[in-house]
Amino acid sequence: MDVYDRRYYLGGRGFDAGKLKVKRDVHDYGSSMSRYLRLRKRGRNCHEAERSSASYIVDMLPPQARIARPADTIPAKCLHQSSNKNRHPINVVRWTPEGRRLLTGSSSGEFTLWNGMSFNFETIMSAHDSAIRAAEWSHDDTHLLSADQDGNVKYWQRNLNNIKIIQAHDSAIRDLAFAPTDSKFVTASDDASLKVFDFVEGAEDLTLTGHGWDAKTVDWHPTKGLLVSGSKDHQVKLWDPRNGRCLTTLHGHKTTISRTSFQPTGNNDLLATCARDTVARIFDIRMMRDIMLLRGHEKDVTTLSWHPVHPNFITTGSNDGALHHYLLDEPNNPSDTSSLSPYDSVDPVNAQTQTLHPAHKVPFAHEQAIWSLDWHPVGHLLASGSNDRLTRFWTRARPGDESYRKDPYHIGQEASKAAGFKRNRMEGRHANAVEEGEIQHDEDDADGLIDQTMPAKPASIPGLPGLSGLPGLQNAMSQQQDSRRQVSPSNLPIPGAPQAFQVPPMAQNANLSSPHTLSHGMDMTKFQELIRAGQLPPPPQLGQFAPPPPQFSGQPDVGQILPSSFGAQGYPSLPGMIGGTNGNASVRKRAPLPSQQDSLREEMRRGNYRRAQ
């Protein structure tokens, strides 16, 4: 495999002189595959080890040529990252069966197709009404199944033509898998059940129950009638898909199971599981026990993927965006520790589990959790989808290329800048242009946030929305804010009233200690006796209400309460009322309708009429 770097610089004279022309990198594996086929036809030996020299680039071979050397296939270099215009978390990444395109499913329910060689955008389509949670191609490469958050399963042809929709579950579907014959498929849902469906009819054949919590993952053995499922109840169960019987339960993990996957190549005897306890485990289904413990992650392990060619090569992704590659026949343990494989012990069934550490780490592969991993069918490319809304493509480095060890994905963004990392000699100018574009993008985002800030609400009278900006209102509101301090009722301001207005004081000759007489002539002593006896006093008669205060004789004048600025300049005149707020404002009168004769005379005076001929 070779990466053709197509960035070049135009010097000299002319309109484009001195400009940086950036073209997309193209990853073409055709020459390497042709060389492998030519050597195999001639019977030549393809097992010569590569050396760390640029002269061996022309001798690069695909993974099929060196099945026994998985270290030559470790994808340590990031080729490209792709993202949609409207970014959403990428939940599923799947290569098409021929490997020409990559299909991604996002939380917005959209399918996006990316070119598998130049990694450019090809098309986008609305596939589901809710988040896409799982997708899987059939073994005969003719159909695609996808499941979403609403429990729907959709059938797709290779041209992404939707041919059928079924409601498989009432809850979200987390995973699905095809049977080896493609006649059945199984789904795992948040309703803690697994369901086996007939692919042609789309009808439910069997329901598997036994998990105590949400079923998060499921897989079908590539050659046997065997199912494996992982749940939120920390259990991994093996099932018989013919009768729905649970064969055994594996208790290796202590937290929610994130992914379970059978070994697709080799003897198909291994089962890989990962969970939120920061470790992944390899089980041998012949002994029904874990034989390897994959350590190295600092956060929850969210996904894993077996290599399609090398049976002893597995990749895991974690919640902090780290990508780890493990070689099952190379423990890579620290110098002060050692671990023996159960296969090398006298009693493999009861031997201690072997501990493995990654052969290669990419600590900063993504900024957030990695949700999905998928290998290209040839095995030279790895695609990763993350919660940071990016899809990244990874491959092995060319012989003699050690620059990837200083890239931002291995040592971090700041350390990479300090080390002066450049992809090529023209990368410096291109990186500056990209950095300027990112700064401008951040400034635009900041301006957008400022534009989205809600304006401050204008001051208004509590309980009367919309009455803002009235004369005297600001003073009243400020007086109301200062009223939290202790004030006497006699000098409490009234909103909207002039500052000199005060509540009239009580009469000086009022004797509070003397017996009071109620407004309707009843004595207070008699009133208290009625209350003690449980009786109500008689209602007051008309004209027996309490007299007004001494300072108010008769109807109060509105001008004594409202400021002089009110009235025609304050409240606008309402339709059907004459004048504004004055002494007669309490009398509502309807204005007279305009006279038609007066209107006709006005039009005739203006000459707006036709003369008789």
Secondary structure, DSSP 8 states (H G I E B T S, - for coil): -EEE---EE--SSSTTTT-EE----EEE-HHHHHHHHHHHHHT--------SSGGGGGG---GGGGTT-GGGG---EEEEEE--SS---EEEEEE-TTSSEEEEEETTSEEEEEETTT--EEEEEE--SS-EEEEEE-TTSSEEEEEETTSEEEEEETT--EEEEEE--SS-EEEEEE-TTSSEEEEEETTSEEEEEETTT--EEEEEE--SS-EEEEEE-SSSS-EEEEETTS-EEEEETTTTEEEEEE---SS-EEEEEE--STT--EEEEEETTS-EEEEETTTTEEEEEE---SS-EEEEEE-SS-TTEEEEEETTS-EEEEETT-----TT-----GGGSS-TTTS--EEE--SEEETTS-SS-EEEEEE-TTSSEEEEEETTS-EEEEE---TT--GGGGSHHHH-HHHHHHTT--SSTTHHHHHHHHHHHHHHHHHHHHHHHHHTS-------BTTBTT--S-TTHHHHHHHHHGGGS---GGG---TTS-TT-------TT--SSS--B-TTS-BHHHHHHHHHTT-------TT-S----TT--SS--HHHHS-TT-SSSSS---TT--SSSSTTTTS--------HHHHHHHHHHHT-S----
